[in-house]
Amino acid sequence: MTQIDRRAMIAASAAVLLLPDTLLAQTKGAAFSWDKLIASAQRLSRAPYKEVPRHPGAAKVDYIAQHEARFRDERTLWNDLPGDTGIRFFPLSQYSTQPVQISTVEKGRATPLRYDPTMFDMPADNAVAKLGPDAGFAGFRIMNAKRDGDWLSFLGASYFRAPSPQKQFGMSARGIAINTSLPGKEEFPAFTHFWLERTGNNSVTIYALLDGASITGAYRFVSSLGPDGVKQDVTAALFPRRPIQELGLMPMTSMFWYNQANRTQGTDWRPAVHDNDMLSIADADGTAHVRPIVNPSAPHFSAFTEVSPKGFGLLQRDRDFSHYQDDGVFYDRRPSLWATPNSPWGKGQVRLYAFPTDSEYTDNVCAYWTPEGAAQPGKRIDASYHLDWSAARAPASAGLAIVQNVWRGHSEQKGAEKLVIDFVGVAADPKPDIWVDVSGGTIAKQAGYPVLGQDRLFRTVLDVVRPQGKAADIRLQLRSGDRALSEYVHYPLGA
């Protein structure tokens, strides 16, 4: 996965093709529908992919200039109904240099929005002011009723983000991922046009056209803000232009620098820095798998073969402020994201790809679903799923003890290292059995016990021996006979 600079607010890394008038009319009041958008994406896939030049002045809009250009409150789209949601727009910058076309939809008619530099309050010498009257928008964000924060934003390539119920942003989602784990081959198709339809208080339907060298697509995001956070129903019709070796659906992008299990990787004073710390998967048979995220020493790839799983997600399981001590960006409040299929996915893999990082400004983790069989041109791919940007525990783990913390350190056993995994929600009686299996190593010693003074906290301690320089895969679960009492843990020791 190509490095994503978080301070850059997620650069749009692929050239995009702006929507031609011949595909969907761009005049005021033109007819618009979901079926028309799908047909447009299909026709676009039959044409050669063409790049357009990036805006030449956008490269001069740096981080400071971008934030000095404040969107004027009174220019908020849909500002006419107090207590309802509203839309504000991002200017182009050196991080998002290609404009997107944005229209509104009302009663089946689309009206294009024209970029206007007077939408922004900024110094006269600001680089945004010098972009010109036809510069175009980089993206948009959906404001809350008080207009003091946003609850959904689309900016750069096919990226979009929503906050946790604690109003803290963190990880991102993408419309699609192409060849993410293949070195030097990743592509970033982009949303080139958006249509925005107001569907109720704190409810917006977003339509988008995706275009890239290998694929086009039509997307519909039915998005709403509720007391438990942001929820989205996503429908996509995808049309490959050429064979795709690795197609990633429902991709989630995050950052993991270090936590208490690999504290030596951190050069910062804070005890832990990460957006998410677990990949969770719900098997079709109800098994709850968790794969703690690590910052690997080299690019690392994990694949979990599934048949129509119930869902998967990246979680921020650790919610203890004292584990981060961050009083500025509050990693303990970062969102988790869970994807649930609206129809069976069939055979495929949930994949997790990560590469090394030495800062909190690089998104180095991506999780996604890859269906079995390569995507081929001329073969339509349909996807329908639900996204829940919640701080709640994963649905897969309902009724089970969950992993609360992972610790690593030296072992008193010669040639071994210690791995400690804490489960919360374990009944004191009867004492659970510890089922453990290791690939690429051996268990020199194991133990498990309830931690005194802690409510239903059960600690497992493994002393693992593995060949020098080699990784070992640990699989661990608490059981009572054949009955699972906990999540099924996969830990890559030495990745």
C-alpha positions as CSV (number, residue, x, y, z in Angstrom):
1,M,0.0,0.0,0.0
2,T,1.4,3.4,-1.0
3,Q,2.2,5.7,1.9
4,I,-0.6,8.1,2.8
5,D,0.4,11.3,4.5
6,R,-2.2,12.0,7.1
7,R,-1.2,15.7,7.5
8,A,-1.8,15.9,3.8
9,M,-5.4,14.9,4.4
10,I,-5.1,11.9,2.1
11,A,-3.6,12.8,-1.2
12,A,-5.5,11.8,-4.4
13,S,-2.9,9.6,-5.9
14,A,-4.4,8.8,-9.3
15,A,-5.1,11.0,-12.2
16,V,-8.9,11.3,-12.9
17,L,-11.1,11.7,-15.8
18,L,-13.7,14.5,-15.4
19,L,-17.2,13.5,-16.4
20,P,-17.9,14.3,-20.0
21,D,-21.2,16.0,-20.9
22,T,-22.0,13.0,-23.1
23,L,-22.3,10.7,-20.2
24,L,-24.6,12.7,-17.9
25,A,-25.9,16.1,-18.7
26,Q,-24.4,18.9,-16.7
27,T,-27.0,21.5,-17.3
28,K,-29.3,22.8,-14.6
29,G,-32.4,20.6,-14.1
30,A,-31.0,17.6,-16.1
31,A,-32.7,14.3,-15.3
32,F,-30.7,12.1,-12.9
33,S,-31.2,8.6,-11.5
34,W,-29.3,5.7,-10.1
35,D,-29.9,3.7,-13.2
36,K,-28.6,6.5,-15.4
37,L,-25.4,6.7,-13.2
38,I,-24.8,2.9,-13.6
39,A,-25.3,3.2,-17.3
40,S,-22.8,6.1,-17.5
41,A,-20.2,4.1,-15.5
42,Q,-20.6,1.1,-17.8
43,R,-20.2,3.3,-20.9
44,L,-17.1,5.0,-19.4
45,S,-15.5,1.6,-18.8
46,R,-15.6,0.9,-22.6
47,A,-13.6,4.1,-23.4
48,P,-9.8,4.4,-22.9
49,Y,-8.8,6.0,-19.6
50,K,-7.5,9.5,-20.0
51,E,-5.7,11.7,-17.5
52,V,-6.3,15.4,-17.1
53,P,-3.7,17.8,-15.9
54,R,-3.7,18.7,-12.2
55,H,-4.5,22.3,-11.4
56,P,-1.1,24.1,-11.7
57,G,-1.7,26.4,-8.8
58,A,-2.8,23.8,-6.3
59,A,0.8,22.8,-5.6
60,K,1.3,26.1,-3.9
61,V,-1.6,25.6,-1.5
62,D,0.3,24.2,1.5
63,Y,-1.0,23.0,4.9
64,I,-1.1,26.5,6.4
65,A,-2.8,28.1,3.3
66,Q,-5.4,25.4,3.2
67,H,-6.4,26.0,6.8
68,E,-6.3,29.8,6.5
69,A,-9.0,29.5,3.8
70,R,-12.1,29.2,6.1
71,F,-15.4,28.3,4.4
72,R,-17.9,31.0,5.2
73,D,-20.7,29.8,7.4
74,E,-23.4,31.7,5.4
75,R,-22.3,29.9,2.2
76,T,-23.1,26.5,3.7
77,L,-25.2,24.4,1.3
78,W,-28.7,23.6,2.7
79,N,-28.3,26.4,5.3
80,D,-32.0,27.2,4.9
81,L,-33.3,24.8,7.5
82,P,-32.0,25.4,11.1
83,G,-31.3,22.1,12.9
84,D,-30.7,20.2,9.7
85,T,-27.4,19.1,8.2
86,G,-25.4,21.3,5.7
87,I,-22.6,20.9,3.2
88,R,-19.3,22.8,3.1
89,F,-16.5,22.3,0.5
90,F,-12.7,21.8,0.5
91,P,-10.5,23.9,-1.8
92,L,-7.8,22.4,-3.9
93,S,-4.4,22.1,-2.3
94,Q,-1.0,20.4,-2.9
95,Y,-2.5,17.3,-1.2
96,S,-5.7,17.2,-3.5
97,T,-4.8,18.8,-6.8
98,Q,-7.6,17.5,-9.0
99,P,-11.1,19.0,-9.0
100,V,-14.3,17.0,-8.6
101,Q,-17.6,18.0,-10.1
102,I,-20.4,18.3,-7.5
103,S,-24.2,18.6,-8.2
104,T,-27.3,18.6,-6.0
105,V,-30.3,16.4,-6.7
106,E,-33.9,17.3,-6.0
107,K,-37.0,15.5,-7.3
108,G,-34.9,13.6,-9.9
109,R,-33.2,16.7,-11.3
110,A,-29.5,17.5,-10.9
111,T,-28.1,21.0,-10.6
112,P,-24.3,21.5,-10.9
113,L,-22.6,23.6,-8.3
114,R,-20.1,26.2,-9.5
115,Y,-16.9,26.9,-7.6
116,D,-16.7,30.4,-6.2
117,P,-13.6,31.7,-4.4
118,T,-15.8,34.1,-2.3
119,M,-17.0,31.0,-0.5
120,F,-13.8,31.2,1.5
121,D,-12.7,33.8,4.0
122,M,-8.9,34.2,3.6
123,P,-6.1,36.7,3.2
124,A,-5.8,38.3,-0.2
125,D,-2.3,36.7,-0.7
126,N,-3.5,33.2,0.2
127,A,-2.6,30.6,-2.4
128,V,-6.3,29.5,-2.5
129,A,-7.3,33.0,-3.6
130,K,-4.9,32.7,-6.5
131,L,-6.4,29.5,-7.9
132,G,-8.9,31.4,-10.0
133,P,-12.6,31.5,-10.3
134,D,-12.9,28.1,-12.0
135,A,-10.5,26.1,-9.9
136,G,-13.1,23.6,-8.7
137,F,-13.7,21.8,-5.4
138,A,-11.4,19.1,-3.9
139,G,-14.2,17.5,-1.9
140,F,-16.9,18.2,0.7
141,R,-17.9,17.6,4.2
142,I,-21.3,17.2,5.9
143,M,-21.9,19.5,8.9
144,N,-23.8,18.8,12.0
145,A,-26.9,20.8,13.0
146,K,-24.8,23.2,15.1
147,R,-22.3,23.7,12.3
148,D,-19.5,23.3,14.7
149,G,-18.2,20.0,13.3
150,D,-18.6,17.6,10.4
151,W,-19.9,14.0,10.5
152,L,-18.8,12.8,7.0
153,S,-16.2,13.9,4.5
154,F,-15.1,12.9,1.0
155,L,-11.6,14.1,0.0
156,G,-9.0,12.6,-2.3
157,A,-9.2,9.5,-4.6
158,S,-12.1,7.4,-3.3
159,Y,-11.5,8.1,0.4
160,F,-14.1,9.1,2.9
161,R,-14.2,9.4,6.7
162,A,-16.6,9.7,9.6
163,P,-16.0,10.3,13.3
164,S,-16.7,8.1,16.3
165,P,-19.7,8.9,18.5
166,Q,-17.2,11.0,20.6
167,K,-16.8,13.2,17.4
168,Q,-13.1,12.2,16.9
169,F,-11.9,11.3,13.3
170,G,-9.3,8.7,12.7
171,M,-9.3,5.9,10.1
172,S,-10.7,6.2,6.5
173,A,-12.7,4.1,4.2
174,R,-12.3,3.8,0.4
175,G,-14.7,3.1,-2.4
176,I,-12.3,0.5,-3.7
177,A,-8.7,-0.9,-3.4
178,I,-6.7,-2.1,-6.4
179,N,-3.6,-4.3,-6.1
180,T,-2.9,-3.0,-2.6
181,S,-0.6,-5.7,-1.5
182,L,1.3,-5.9,-4.8
183,P,4.5,-3.9,-4.7
184,G,4.5,-1.0,-7.2
185,K,1.2,-2.0,-8.7
186,E,-1.4,-0.3,-6.4
187,E,-3.9,2.0,-8.2
188,F,-6.1,4.7,-6.7
189,P,-9.3,5.1,-8.8
190,A,-11.0,8.3,-7.9
191,F,-14.5,9.7,-7.4
192,T,-14.7,12.3,-10.2
193,H,-18.3,13.5,-9.7
194,F,-20.7,13.6,-6.8
195,W,-24.4,14.1,-6.6
196,L,-25.8,15.2,-3.2
197,E,-29.4,14.6,-2.2
198,R,-30.9,15.7,1.1
199,T,-33.1,12.9,2.4
200,G,-34.0,14.1,5.9
201,N,-32.6,15.6,9.1
202,N,-29.0,14.4,9.4
203,S,-29.5,12.2,6.4
204,V,-27.9,12.6,3.0
205,T,-27.7,10.3,-0.1
206,I,-24.4,10.7,-2.0
207,Y,-24.0,9.3,-5.5
208,A,-20.6,9.1,-7.0
209,L,-18.9,8.1,-10.2
210,L,-15.6,6.2,-9.9
211,D,-13.0,6.2,-12.6
212,G,-9.5,4.7,-12.8
213,A,-7.1,3.0,-15.2
214,S,-8.5,-0.5,-14.4
215,I,-12.1,0.1,-13.3
216,T,-15.1,2.4,-13.3
217,G,-18.1,2.3,-11.0
218,A,-21.3,3.9,-9.7
219,Y,-21.8,4.3,-6.0
220,R,-24.7,5.2,-3.7
221,F,-24.0,6.1,-0.1
222,V,-27.2,6.4,2.0
223,S,-25.7,8.1,5.1
224,S,-27.1,9.2,8.4
225,L,-26.0,10.5,11.7
226,G,-27.6,9.1,14.9
227,P,-26.9,8.9,18.6
228,D,-24.6,5.9,18.1
229,G,-22.6,7.5,15.3
230,V,-22.6,7.5,11.5
231,K,-24.2,4.6,9.5
232,Q,-24.1,4.1,5.7
233,D,-25.7,1.7,3.3
234,V,-23.5,1.4,0.3
235,T,-24.4,0.1,-3.1
236,A,-21.9,-0.2,-6.0
237,A,-21.9,-1.3,-9.6
238,L,-18.4,-1.9,-10.9
239,F,-17.1,-2.3,-14.4
240,P,-13.4,-3.5,-14.9
241,R,-11.6,-2.0,-17.9
242,R,-8.9,-4.7,-17.7
243,P,-8.1,-7.8,-15.6
244,I,-7.4,-6.9,-12.0
245,Q,-5.1,-9.1,-10.0
246,E,-6.3,-8.0,-6.5
247,L,-9.7,-6.3,-6.2
248,G,-10.4,-5.0,-2.7
249,L,-14.0,-4.3,-1.7
250,M,-15.1,-2.4,1.4
251,P,-11.5,-1.3,2.0
252,M,-10.5,0.4,5.3
253,T,-7.3,2.4,5.8
254,S,-5.7,3.1,9.1
255,M,-2.6,3.9,11.0
256,F,-0.7,1.8,13.6
257,W,2.6,3.0,14.9
258,Y,3.0,1.3,18.2
259,N,1.3,0.2,21.4
260,Q,2.4,-1.5,24.7
261,A,3.2,-4.7,22.8
262,N,5.9,-3.1,20.7
263,R,6.7,0.0,22.7
264,T,10.4,0.1,21.5
265,Q,9.2,1.0,18.0
266,G,7.9,4.4,19.2
267,T,10.2,7.4,19.5
268,D,7.4,9.6,20.9
269,W,6.8,10.2,24.6
270,R,3.2,8.9,24.4
271,P,2.8,5.2,25.5
272,A,0.8,4.3,22.4
273,V,-0.1,5.8,19.0
274,H,-2.6,4.1,16.7
275,D,-6.0,4.6,15.1
276,N,-7.0,1.0,15.3
277,D,-5.5,-2.0,17.0
278,M,-7.6,-5.1,15.9
279,L,-8.9,-6.7,12.7
280,S,-12.1,-8.5,13.6
281,I,-13.9,-11.1,11.3
282,A,-17.3,-12.7,11.8
283,D,-17.3,-16.2,10.2
284,A,-20.4,-17.6,8.6
285,D,-20.5,-20.2,11.4
286,G,-20.4,-17.5,14.1
287,T,-16.7,-17.8,15.0
288,A,-15.2,-14.4,16.0
289,H,-11.6,-14.0,14.8
290,V,-9.4,-11.2,15.9
291,R,-6.0,-10.3,14.5
292,P,-4.1,-7.7,16.6
293,I,-2.5,-5.1,14.4
294,V,1.3,-4.7,14.5
295,N,3.8,-2.3,12.9
296,P,5.8,-4.9,10.9
297,S,9.5,-4.7,10.1
298,A,8.7,-5.3,6.4
299,P,5.5,-5.2,4.4
300,H,3.3,-8.0,5.8
301,F,0.2,-9.6,4.4
302,S,-2.4,-11.8,6.2
303,A,-5.3,-13.6,4.4
304,F,-8.3,-15.2,6.0
305,T,-10.2,-17.5,3.6
306,E,-14.0,-17.2,4.1
307,V,-17.3,-18.2,2.5
308,S,-19.9,-15.5,2.9
309,P,-18.7,-14.1,6.3
310,K,-21.1,-12.1,8.3
311,G,-18.7,-9.1,8.3
312,F,-15.4,-7.7,9.2
313,G,-13.9,-4.4,10.6
314,L,-11.0,-2.5,12.0
315,L,-11.5,-1.8,15.7
316,Q,-10.1,0.6,18.2
317,R,-10.5,-1.8,21.1
318,D,-8.2,0.0,23.6
319,R,-10.3,2.9,25.0
320,D,-8.1,3.7,28.0
321,F,-6.9,7.3,27.9
322,S,-3.9,6.5,30.2
323,H,-2.6,4.1,27.5
324,Y,-2.2,7.0,25.1
325,Q,-1.9,10.2,27.2
326,D,-2.9,12.1,24.1
327,D,-4.9,15.2,25.0
328,G,-4.8,16.7,21.5
329,V,-6.0,14.2,19.0
330,F,-7.4,11.6,21.5
331,Y,-6.5,8.2,20.1
332,D,-8.8,6.6,22.8
333,R,-11.8,8.2,21.0
334,R,-11.0,7.1,17.4
335,P,-13.7,5.3,15.5
336,S,-14.1,1.6,14.7
337,L,-15.6,0.6,11.4
338,W,-17.6,-2.5,10.7
339,A,-18.8,-3.8,7.3
340,T,-21.8,-6.0,7.0
341,P,-22.9,-7.6,3.7
342,N,-26.5,-7.0,2.5
343,S,-26.3,-10.2,0.5
344,P,-23.9,-13.2,0.7
345,W,-20.4,-12.4,-0.5
346,G,-19.5,-16.0,-1.6
347,K,-16.0,-17.3,-1.5
348,G,-13.0,-15.0,-1.0
349,Q,-10.6,-13.6,1.6
350,V,-10.5,-10.9,4.2
351,R,-7.1,-9.5,3.8
352,L,-4.9,-7.3,6.0
353,Y,-1.9,-5.5,4.6
354,A,0.5,-3.4,6.6
355,F,3.9,-1.8,6.0
356,P,6.4,-0.2,8.4
357,T,5.9,3.3,9.7
358,D,7.9,5.5,12.0
359,S,5.3,8.3,12.5
360,E,1.6,8.8,13.1
361,Y,1.2,10.7,9.8
362,T,1.3,7.6,7.5
363,D,-1.7,5.3,7.0
364,N,0.1,2.0,6.9
365,V,-2.7,-0.5,7.4
366,C,-5.5,-1.6,5.0
367,A,-8.2,-4.3,5.4
368,Y,-10.5,-5.4,2.6
369,W,-12.5,-8.2,1.1
370,T,-11.2,-9.9,-2.1
371,P,-13.7,-12.1,-3.9
372,E,-12.5,-15.4,-5.4
373,G,-11.4,-15.1,-9.0
374,A,-9.8,-12.2,-10.9
375,A,-12.0,-9.3,-12.0
376,Q,-12.4,-9.3,-15.8
377,P,-13.4,-6.6,-18.2
378,G,-17.0,-6.9,-19.4
379,K,-18.1,-8.6,-16.2
380,R,-20.1,-6.4,-13.9
381,I,-19.4,-6.6,-10.1
382,D,-22.2,-5.7,-7.7
383,A,-21.5,-4.9,-4.0
384,S,-24.0,-4.0,-1.3
385,Y,-23.0,-3.5,2.3
386,H,-23.6,-1.6,5.5
387,L,-20.9,0.5,7.3
388,D,-21.1,1.3,11.0
389,W,-18.7,4.0,12.3
390,S,-19.2,3.1,15.9
391,A,-17.0,2.8,19.0
392,A,-18.9,-0.3,20.1
393,R,-17.4,-3.8,20.2
394,A,-17.6,-5.9,17.0
395,P,-20.9,-7.7,16.5
396,A,-18.8,-10.9,16.0
397,S,-17.8,-10.9,19.6
398,A,-21.2,-10.8,21.2
399,G,-21.4,-13.0,24.2
400,L,-17.7,-13.9,24.1
401,A,-14.7,-12.7,26.2
402,I,-12.7,-10.2,24.1
403,V,-9.1,-9.3,23.8
404,Q,-8.4,-6.3,25.9
405,N,-4.6,-6.0,25.7
406,V,-1.6,-7.6,24.2
407,W,1.9,-7.4,25.9
408,R,5.3,-8.7,24.8
409,G,8.6,-9.0,26.6
410,H,11.6,-11.1,27.5
411,S,11.1,-14.6,28.9
412,E,13.0,-16.3,31.7
413,Q,13.0,-19.4,29.4
414,K,16.2,-19.5,27.4
415,G,15.7,-18.6,23.8
416,A,12.0,-17.7,24.3
417,E,10.0,-14.5,24.3
418,K,6.9,-13.8,26.3
419,L,3.5,-13.1,24.8
420,V,0.7,-12.0,27.2
421,I,-2.9,-11.7,26.0
422,D,-5.6,-10.4,28.4
423,F,-9.2,-11.3,27.9
424,V,-12.1,-9.4,29.6
425,G,-15.5,-10.9,30.2
426,V,-14.3,-14.3,31.5
427,A,-16.4,-16.0,34.2
428,A,-14.4,-16.9,37.4
429,D,-15.8,-20.4,37.4
430,P,-15.1,-22.8,35.8
431,K,-11.6,-22.0,34.8
432,P,-11.3,-21.9,31.0
433,D,-9.1,-24.2,29.0
434,I,-6.4,-22.6,26.9
435,W,-6.3,-23.8,23.4
436,V,-3.1,-22.7,21.6
437,D,-1.3,-23.6,18.3
438,V,1.9,-22.2,16.8
439,S,3.2,-22.2,13.3
440,G,6.9,-21.5,12.9
441,G,7.7,-22.0,16.6
442,T,7.0,-23.9,19.8
443,I,5.5,-23.2,23.2
444,A,8.1,-23.6,26.0
445,K,5.6,-22.7,28.7
446,Q,2.0,-21.6,29.0
447,A,-0.2,-20.4,31.9
448,G,-3.6,-18.7,32.4
449,Y,-5.3,-17.2,35.4
450,P,-7.8,-14.6,36.5
451,V,-6.1,-11.3,37.5
452,L,-6.8,-10.4,41.2
453,G,-8.7,-7.3,41.7
454,Q,-9.8,-7.0,38.1
455,D,-13.4,-7.6,37.0
456,R,-13.5,-10.8,34.9
457,L,-10.0,-10.3,33.5
458,F,-8.2,-13.5,32.5
459,R,-4.5,-13.4,31.6
460,T,-2.8,-15.9,29.3
461,V,1.0,-16.1,29.3
462,L,2.9,-17.9,26.6
463,D,6.7,-18.4,26.3
464,V,7.4,-18.9,22.6
465,V,10.5,-20.2,21.0
466,R,11.0,-19.4,17.3
467,P,14.0,-19.6,15.0
468,Q,16.2,-16.5,14.9
469,G,14.8,-13.9,12.5
470,K,11.7,-16.0,11.7
471,A,8.1,-15.1,12.4
472,A,5.7,-17.4,14.2
473,D,1.9,-17.3,14.0
474,I,0.1,-17.8,17.3
475,R,-3.5,-19.0,17.4
476,L,-5.2,-18.9,20.8
477,Q,-8.7,-19.3,22.2
478,L,-10.3,-19.8,25.6
479,R,-12.6,-22.8,25.6
480,S,-14.7,-25.0,27.8
481,G,-14.6,-28.4,26.2
482,D,-15.6,-27.8,22.6
483,R,-17.4,-24.5,23.4
484,A,-15.7,-21.2,22.6
485,L,-15.5,-18.8,25.5
486,S,-13.5,-16.1,23.8
487,E,-12.5,-14.6,20.4
488,Y,-10.2,-16.7,18.3
489,V,-6.9,-14.8,18.3
490,H,-4.3,-14.7,15.5
491,Y,-1.0,-13.0,16.5
492,P,2.0,-12.7,14.2
493,L,4.9,-12.8,16.5
494,G,8.0,-11.3,14.9
495,A,6.3,-9.9,11.8
